Amino acid sequence: MIVPDKKNKSKRIVLTELYYTFTMENTSNNIMALSDLDKTKLRIEPDKELVSAVKEAIGSNIYDIDNSKLGFGMSIGEILSKGISKFTLNYTLGAKQKNNELPLLPAEEKLKKLQDNALKGTLIISQDDKDIAEFRLDSRQ
């Protein structure tokens, strides 16, 4: 990421992000279009252990996208009939270098605790503001 430094020049900083990569299989005869971000939303509903670990490490709930001060990203697309596709959700945790845009990464032991609890939640897929599917992160559904 490129950010301004104290002298208003560009400075490159390295972000650390928590990535979730999902593989989805379309068993229907129709194309599944998840690419319309106005209609389709993906979110992770964390369990209380994951919320506790992320708040301890980062200071806030990164899964609450509307109130998170850190970045969030999503890559989704179409899944062809009888096809398989991957998509990702990523959450910014901080930067390795001091800067004016993002907080520094927490200590390694706090990141480890967050990593150990990262699958304690549920992936929820919504379309037109209605939840249409839920998948536990800690199981292979």
Secondary structure, 3 states (H helix, E strand, C coil): CEEECCCCCEEECCEEEEEEEEEEECCCCCCEECCCCCCEEEEEEECHHHHHHHHHHHCCCCCCCCCCCCCEEEECCEECCCCEEEEEEEEEEEECCCCCCCCECCCHHHHHHHHHHCCCEEEEEEECCEEEEEEECCCCC
